Amino acid sequence: MLPPQRHDAWKSESQLENRRQELKKEVSEAERVLFSTTSKEMTKGIEAVWELQREENLQGILGPLYDLISCPAEYVIVHPPSCIASHDV
């Protein structure tokens, strides 16, 4: 039988791993939605920036601009995908 501290640590680690998996699924879904609302060219550009950020670790590349800013939820407006897809902003 595990000592109480080890059991608590194991339980906490398990809960954190479950939460990490949930967040990973949420990110994947958000990316899918993002890419379904943008042109193929813009999607490739975003993926290229992510790859540079992740693999090359170039100084000064922090990621796509929308990853670097936040907006209060009350100011976020959702547009139908057909409207967004026709405009490459």
C-alpha positions in Angstrom: 0.0 0.0 0.0 1.2 3.5 -0.9 2.0 6.1 1.9 -0.7 8.9 2.0 1.6 11.5 0.4 2.5 9.3 -2.5 -1.1 8.3 -3.0 -2.2 12.0 -3.0 0.6 12.9 -5.4 -0.3 10.0 -7.8 -4.0 11.1 -7.6 -3.1 14.7 -8.3 -0.9 13.7 -11.2 -3.6 11.6 -12.7 -6.1 14.5 -12.4 -3.7 16.9 -14.0 -3.0 14.5 -16.9 -6.8 14.1 -17.4 -7.1 17.9 -17.5 -4.2 18.2 -19.9 -5.9 15.7 -22.3 -9.2 17.7 -22.1 -7.4 20.9 -22.9 -5.5 19.2 -25.8 -8.9 18.1 -27.2 -10.2 21.7 -26.8 -7.2 23.1 -28.7 -7.6 20.6 -31.5 -11.3 21.5 -31.9 -10.5 25.2 -31.8 -7.9 24.7 -34.5 -10.3 22.7 -36.6 -12.9 25.5 -36.4 -10.3 28.1 -37.1 -9.0 26.3 -40.2 -12.6 25.7 -41.5 -13.2 29.4 -41.5 -10.0 30.5 -43.3 -8.6 30.0 -46.8 -6.1 27.2 -47.5 -3.3 29.7 -48.0 -3.9 31.4 -44.7 -4.1 28.0 -42.9 -0.7 27.0 -44.5 0.7 30.4 -43.3 -0.5 29.9 -39.7 0.9 26.4 -39.7 4.2 27.6 -41.0 4.5 30.2 -38.2 3.6 27.5 -35.6 6.2 25.2 -37.0 8.9 27.9 -36.9 8.0 28.7 -33.4 8.0 25.1 -32.2 10.9 23.5 -34.1 13.3 26.3 -35.1 13.0 28.3 -31.9 14.0 31.4 -33.8 14.4 34.5 -31.7 11.6 37.0 -32.2 9.0 34.5 -33.5 6.4 34.2 -30.8 3.5 32.8 -32.9 0.6 34.1 -34.9 -0.7 37.5 -33.7 -4.0 36.2 -32.6 -2.2 33.8 -30.2 -0.5 36.8 -28.6 -3.5 39.0 -27.8 -6.6 38.4 -25.8 -10.0 40.0 -26.0 -12.7 40.1 -23.3 -15.5 37.6 -24.1 -18.1 40.4 -24.3 -16.4 41.9 -27.3 -16.0 38.6 -29.2 -18.5 38.4 -32.1 -19.0 35.1 -33.9 -19.6 35.3 -37.6 -21.0 32.5 -39.8 -18.2 30.5 -41.4 -19.5 31.4 -44.9 -19.0 35.0 -44.1 -15.5 34.6 -42.7 -14.3 32.2 -45.4 -15.0 34.8 -48.1 -12.8 37.4 -46.4 -9.1 36.8 -45.9 -8.4 39.3 -43.1 
